[in-house]
Amino acid sequence: MDWNSSIKGFKAYLLLEKSLSKHSIEAYLRDVGKLLEFILLHKIDLAPDLLTKQHLTDFVYFLHDLGLEPKSQARMISGVKAFYKYLIIEDIISVDPSELLESPKLKRELPDVLSYEEIDHLLTSIDLSLDHSQRNRAIIETLYACGLRVTELVTLKLSNYFPNEGFVKVIGKNNKERLVPIGDSAIKHINLYLTTERCTLPLIHKDSADILFLNRRGKGLTRVMIFTLIKKYVAEAGIRKNISPHTFRHSFATHLVEGGADLRAVQEMLGHESILTTEIYTHLDRKYLLDTMTKYHPLNAKKG
């Protein structure tokens, strides 16, 4: 099977079988295109189904020699692996030469997190007598209670809020739905927002009628608005950390793992496709344990 036919089939597979976005499909095709560039440059006159593990290993060295960042190399190798997985599924090949291909080791940056005490201080420092403050308190409560991405928060539907059952239905990446538990404190403040602020809006735009959190003009909030209000309240609370809406998602996951939550359950609530993405929080957990031991173990305490 030649390269053009293989890439065309791979594109159809990503679109029809995997239901990926246009952006994701283009990224995968660029990765395979880089492999084809390597093949042409080195005059390797072989179709994709005839390449060996050694050819692909040489391709990895080629990426390294280009001076690409390890993260970019890893992404391209992941795209090539997906391409060969497609060839396996379509019975074009019987052995996957990319199976044992190794990606460069990536240094994973651990995100900033807020302690529970910092989150509690931030929430209780919000002056609820000011305009939209009940909505803003409910927003921050929801970010932390459910571990939502900011896009998931601003698109959260009123019809997907189930306070009696204690859940919200979230529309995540690639339009995948998931049910996420929501705690009593978030429910309390969402209900206060609904009964004291949202119901008093003079007009609700018809396209935003089912959006939970609205601005004063009755339209959905933007991502930028969420970033702005978070920065405002963090500054007012005197918290000196680089905080964004995503910090509450990291804090949600970290506090669950520190409390002993099952990693698969955390993965489900965060909407991660791969458990590998969720595993970063085990590293955070280890740091928490190490810091705790260093601070409280009597032998370490004596050093101070």
C-alpha positions in Angstrom: 0.0 0.0 0.0 1.6 3.3 -1.1 2.0 6.4 1.1 -0.7 8.5 -0.5 -3.3 5.7 0.0 -2.2 5.0 3.5 -2.3 8.6 4.6 -5.7 9.1 3.0 -7.1 6.1 4.7 -5.6 7.2 8.0 -7.3 10.6 7.7 -10.6 8.9 7.1 -10.1 6.6 10.1 -9.3 9.6 12.4 -12.4 11.4 11.1 -15.0 8.6 10.9 -13.8 6.1 13.5 -12.1 8.3 16.1 -14.3 11.4 15.6 -11.4 13.7 16.2 -11.5 17.4 15.6 -10.1 19.0 12.4 -7.2 20.4 14.5 -6.3 17.0 15.9 -6.5 15.3 12.5 -4.2 17.9 11.0 -1.7 17.4 13.9 -1.6 13.6 13.3 -1.2 14.0 9.5 1.8 16.4 10.1 3.4 13.8 12.3 3.1 11.1 9.6 4.2 13.7 7.0 7.4 14.2 8.9 8.0 10.4 8.7 7.4 10.6 4.9 9.8 13.6 4.7 12.5 11.4 6.4 11.8 8.5 4.0 12.1 10.7 0.9 15.2 12.5 2.2 17.0 9.2 2.8 15.7 7.7 -0.5 14.1 4.7 1.3 12.0 3.3 -1.4 9.6 1.4 0.8 5.8 1.7 1.4 4.8 2.3 5.1 3.8 -1.4 5.5 7.4 -2.5 4.7 9.2 -0.2 7.1 11.0 -2.0 10.0 11.6 -1.0 13.6 15.2 0.0 12.6 13.8 2.5 10.0 11.6 4.0 12.7 14.4 4.1 15.2 16.5 6.0 12.6 13.5 8.4 12.2 13.7 9.1 15.9 17.4 10.0 15.6 16.4 12.2 12.6 14.0 14.1 14.8 16.6 14.6 17.5 19.2 15.8 14.9 16.7 18.4 13.7 17.0 20.0 17.1 13.3 19.5 18.0 12.3 19.9 21.6 11.7 16.5 23.4 8.0 17.4 23.7 7.7 17.9 19.9 9.6 14.6 19.3 7.3 12.7 21.6 4.2 14.1 19.9 5.5 13.1 16.4 6.4 9.6 17.6 2.9 9.3 19.2 1.4 10.3 15.8 3.5 7.6 14.0 2.4 5.0 16.5 -1.3 6.0 15.9 -0.7 5.6 12.2 0.7 2.1 12.6 -2.1 1.2 14.9 -4.5 2.1 12.1 -2.5 -0.2 9.7 -2.9 -3.0 12.2 -6.6 -2.4 12.6 -7.1 -2.4 8.8 -5.0 -5.7 8.5 -2.5 -3.9 6.2 0.3 -5.1 8.5 0.4 -8.0 11.0 3.3 -6.8 13.1 3.6 -3.2 14.5 7.2 -2.0 14.0 6.5 1.1 16.2 5.3 -0.9 19.2 8.7 -0.8 21.1 9.6 2.6 19.8 10.8 4.8 22.7 9.9 8.5 23.1 12.4 10.9 24.7 11.9 11.2 28.5 10.0 14.4 29.2 10.5 16.5 32.3 7.0 16.9 33.7 6.4 20.3 35.3 4.3 20.0 38.4 1.6 22.7 38.3 1.0 25.1 41.2 -1.7 24.0 43.6 -3.6 25.7 46.3 -3.9 24.2 49.8 -7.3 23.6 51.2 -6.7 26.4 53.7 -5.8 28.8 50.8 -8.9 27.9 48.9 -11.1 28.3 52.0 -9.5 31.7 52.6 -10.0 32.8 49.0 -13.7 31.8 49.1 -14.5 33.4 52.4 -12.7 36.6 51.5 -15.2 37.3 48.7 -17.6 40.1 49.7 -21.0 38.7 48.9 -22.6 42.2 49.2 -21.1 43.3 45.8 -22.6 42.8 42.4 -22.1 39.4 40.8 -20.2 38.2 43.9 -22.6 35.3 44.6 -22.1 34.2 41.0 -18.4 34.5 41.3 -18.3 32.6 44.5 -20.4 29.8 42.9 -18.0 29.7 39.9 -14.9 29.2 42.1 -16.7 26.7 44.2 -17.7 24.7 41.1 -14.2 24.9 39.6 -12.7 23.3 42.8 -15.6 21.0 43.6 -15.7 19.4 40.1 -12.2 19.9 38.7 -13.6 21.5 35.5 -11.6 22.9 32.7 -12.5 26.6 32.1 -14.2 25.8 28.8 -16.3 23.2 30.5 -17.3 25.7 33.2 -18.4 28.5 30.8 -20.4 26.0 28.7 -22.0 24.2 31.7 -25.7 23.9 31.1 -28.5 24.6 33.6 -30.2 21.5 32.3 -27.1 19.5 33.2 -27.1 20.6 36.8 -28.7 18.0 39.1 -28.4 19.3 42.7 -30.8 16.7 44.2 -28.6 13.9 42.8 -25.4 15.7 43.6 -24.0 15.6 40.0 -23.3 17.8 37.0 -23.1 16.5 33.4 -20.0 17.9 31.8 -19.3 18.2 28.0 -15.6 17.7 27.7 -13.0 17.4 24.9 -14.3 15.9 21.6 -17.9 16.4 23.0 -17.5 13.5 25.4 -19.9 13.6 28.3 -19.1 12.6 31.9 -21.0 12.8 35.2 -19.0 14.6 38.0 -20.1 14.7 41.6 -20.6 18.2 43.0 -20.3 18.9 46.8 -22.8 20.5 49.1 -21.0 23.8 49.4 -20.9 24.3 45.6 -24.6 23.3 45.4 -25.5 25.8 48.1 -23.8 28.7 46.4 -25.0 27.8 42.9 -28.6 27.7 44.3 -28.0 31.1 46.0 -26.8 32.5 42.7 -29.8 31.1 40.8 -32.3 32.5 43.3 -30.7 35.9 44.1 -28.9 36.9 40.9 -29.6 34.9 37.8 -33.4 35.1 38.2 -33.2 38.9 38.5 -31.4 39.5 35.2 -33.5 41.9 33.1 -32.9 39.9 29.9 -31.5 36.5 29.1 -30.2 36.0 25.6 -32.1 33.1 23.8 -28.8 31.4 22.9 -27.7 31.5 26.5 -31.0 30.5 28.2 -29.6 27.1 29.2 -26.1 28.3 30.2 -25.7 28.2 34.0 -23.4 31.1 34.6 -24.3 34.4 32.8 -23.0 37.9 32.6 -25.1 41.0 33.4 -26.3 41.2 29.8 -27.8 37.6 30.0 -25.1 36.0 27.9 -22.6 33.3 28.6 -19.2 34.2 30.2 -16.0 34.0 28.3 -12.8 32.3 29.3 -11.1 35.6 29.6 -13.7 36.8 32.1 -13.1 33.8 34.3 -9.3 34.4 34.2 -9.9 38.0 35.2 -12.1 37.4 38.1 -9.8 34.6 39.5 -6.8 37.0 39.3 -8.9 39.7 41.1 -9.9 37.5 44.0 -6.5 35.9 44.4 -4.9 39.3 44.7 -7.5 40.5 47.2 -6.9 37.4 49.3 -3.2 38.1 49.3 -2.2 34.7 47.8 1.2 35.0 46.1 1.0 32.2 43.6 0.6 32.0 39.9 -3.1 31.1 39.9 -5.4 30.5 37.0 -8.7 28.7 36.6 -6.8 25.5 35.8 -5.1 25.7 39.3 -8.4 24.7 40.9 -8.6 21.6 38.6 -5.0 20.7 39.7 -5.9 21.3 43.4 -9.1 19.2 43.1 -7.1 16.2 41.7 -4.2 16.7 44.1 -6.4 16.8 47.2 -8.3 13.7 46.1 -5.1 11.7 45.5 -3.6 13.0 48.8 -6.8 11.8 50.5 -6.4 8.3 49.0 -8.8 8.4 46.1 -8.5 5.7 43.4 -6.5 7.0 40.4 -9.1 5.6 38.0 -11.9 7.5 39.7 -9.9 10.7 39.5 -9.2 10.0 35.8 -13.0 9.6 35.2 -13.9 12.8 37.0 -11.2 14.8 35.2 -12.2 13.4 31.8 -8.6 12.2 31.0 -8.5 9.7 28.1 -5.3 8.2 29.4 -4.5 7.2 32.9 -0.9 8.4 32.1 -2.2 12.0 32.1 -3.7 11.5 35.6 -0.5 9.9 37.0 1.1 13.3 37.3 -0.9 13.7 40.5 0.9 10.7 42.0 4.1 12.7 41.7 2.4 15.6 43.4 1.3 13.2 46.1 4.8 11.9 46.6 6.1 15.5 47.0 3.3 16.1 49.6 4.4 13.0 51.5 8.0 14.0 51.3 7.3 17.5 52.5 5.2 16.2 55.3 7.9 13.8 56.4 10.6 16.4 56.2 8.5 18.8 58.3 7.1 16.5 61.0 9.5 13.6 61.4 11.4 14.0 64.7 14.8 13.4 63.2 14.3 16.0 60.5 12.7 18.4 63.0 15.8 18.3 65.1 17.9 19.6 62.2 16.0 22.8 62.4 
